Amino acid sequence: MWRLLRDRRLSLFKFRRQVPFQDFILDFVCFEKHLIIEIDGSQHAASVRDLARETILMAEGFRIARYWNNDVLQQPSAVLEDILAKLTKP
C-alpha cells in the first residue's frame, strides 16, 4: 500500500505511514483530509479494541477507512479507487 500512496502518487494527496497519534500507531494518514487508512488481517474482524480506537479517532475529527490485507494484495486498484472517493468526498 505504501508503494501506491507515497510521494503524493494518489492525486497528489500527501500520506504519512506508521504515524504515532496519542496512544496509537496509524497505518497511513492524510492529515489534509483527516483520513486514516487501516490495513488489517482477520484478527481485527470483531475487535472491541478497534471499535474503541475508532471512537477516539473519530472524536478527533478523523474518518477511518479499513481494508483487509487480501483486498490490498489482490485488488489494489479497487482499494485505491475507494480511497480516492473518500478523499474527494466533502
FITI-798657 format. One record per residue (C-alpha): residue number from 0; residue in one letter; z, x negated, y negated. Coordinates in steps of 0.5 Angstrom, whole numbers, plus 2048, in hexadecimal, padded with zeros to 3 digits. Layout:
N
+------+------+-----+------+-------+
| zapa | keti |  up | east | north |
+------+------+-----+------+-------+
|  NUM |    a |   Z |    X |     Y |
...
+------+------+-----+------+-------+
END
This chain:
90
+------+------+-----+------+-------+
| zapa | keti |  up | east | north |
+------+------+-----+------+-------+
|    0 |    m | 800 |  800 |   800 |
|    1 |    w | 802 |  7FA |   7FB |
|    2 |    r | 7FB |  7F8 |   7FC |
|    3 |    l | 7F8 |  7FE |   7FA |
|    4 |    l | 7FD |  7FF |   7F4 |
|    5 |    r | 7FE |  7F8 |   7F1 |
|    6 |    d | 7FA |  7F5 |   7EB |
|    7 |    r | 7F9 |  7FC |   7E8 |
|    8 |    r | 7F4 |  7FE |   7ED |
|    9 |    l | 7F5 |  805 |   7ED |
|   10 |    s | 7F2 |  808 |   7E7 |
|   11 |    l | 7F6 |  802 |   7E3 |
|   12 |    f | 7FD |  805 |   7E5 |
|   13 |    k | 802 |  800 |   7E5 |
|   14 |    f | 806 |  800 |   7EB |
|   15 |    r | 80C |  7FB |   7ED |
|   16 |    r | 80F |  7FA |   7F4 |
|   17 |    q | 816 |  7FA |   7F7 |
|   18 |    v | 819 |  7FB |   7F0 |
|   19 |    p | 820 |  7FC |   7F0 |
|   20 |    f | 823 |  802 |   7ED |
|   21 |    q | 82A |  804 |   7ED |
|   22 |    d | 82C |  803 |   7F4 |
|   23 |    f | 825 |  804 |   7F7 |
|   24 |    i | 81F |  800 |   7F8 |
|   25 |    l | 819 |  804 |   7F6 |
|   26 |    d | 813 |  802 |   7FB |
|   27 |    f | 80E |  803 |   7F5 |
|   28 |    v | 80F |  806 |   7EE |
|   29 |    c | 80A |  807 |   7E8 |
|   30 |    f | 80F |  808 |   7E2 |
|   31 |    e | 80A |  80A |   7DD |
|   32 |    k | 809 |  811 |   7E1 |
|   33 |    h | 810 |  811 |   7E4 |
|   34 |    l | 80D |  811 |   7EB |
|   35 |    i | 810 |  80E |   7F1 |
|   36 |    i | 80C |  80D |   7F8 |
|   37 |    e | 810 |  80C |   7FE |
|   38 |    i | 80D |  80A |   805 |
|   39 |    d | 811 |  80C |   80B |
|   40 |    g | 812 |  80C |   812 |
|   41 |    s | 814 |  811 |   816 |
|   42 |    q | 81C |  810 |   816 |
|   43 |    h | 81B |  813 |   80F |
|   44 |    a | 819 |  81A |   811 |
|   45 |    a | 81F |  81D |   811 |
|   46 |    s | 824 |  818 |   80D |
|   47 |    v | 829 |  81B |   809 |
|   48 |    r | 82A |  815 |   805 |
|   49 |    d | 823 |  815 |   803 |
|   50 |    l | 824 |  81C |   800 |
|   51 |    a | 82A |  81A |   7FC |
|   52 |    r | 826 |  814 |   7FA |
|   53 |    e | 820 |  818 |   7F7 |
|   54 |    t | 825 |  81D |   7F4 |
|   55 |    i | 828 |  817 |   7F0 |
|   56 |    l | 821 |  814 |   7EE |
|   57 |    m | 81E |  81B |   7EC |
|   58 |    a | 824 |  81C |   7E7 |
|   59 |    e | 822 |  815 |   7E4 |
|   60 |    g | 81B |  818 |   7E3 |
|   61 |    f | 817 |  815 |   7E9 |
|   62 |    r | 812 |  819 |   7ED |
|   63 |    i | 812 |  817 |   7F4 |
|   64 |    a | 80C |  816 |   7F9 |
|   65 |    r | 80E |  815 |   800 |
|   66 |    y | 808 |  813 |   805 |
|   67 |    w | 809 |  811 |   80D |
|   68 |    n | 807 |  80A |   80F |
|   69 |    n | 802 |  80C |   813 |
|   70 |    d | 7FE |  810 |   80E |
|   71 |    v | 7FE |  80A |   809 |
|   72 |    l | 7FB |  806 |   80F |
|   73 |    q | 7F6 |  80B |   812 |
|   74 |    q | 7F4 |  80F |   80C |
|   75 |    p | 7F6 |  80A |   806 |
|   76 |    s | 7F0 |  80E |   801 |
|   77 |    a | 7F3 |  815 |   802 |
|   78 |    v | 7FA |  812 |   800 |
|   79 |    l | 7F7 |  80E |   7FA |
|   80 |    e | 7F4 |  815 |   7F8 |
|   81 |    d | 7FA |  819 |   7F9 |
|   82 |    i | 7FE |  813 |   7F5 |
|   83 |    l | 7F8 |  813 |   7EF |
|   84 |    a | 7F9 |  81B |   7EF |
|   85 |    k | 801 |  81A |   7EE |
|   86 |    l | 800 |  815 |   7E8 |
|   87 |    t | 7FB |  819 |   7E5 |
|   88 |    k | 7FF |  820 |   7E5 |
|   89 |    p | 802 |  821 |   7DF |
+------+------+-----+------+-------+
END
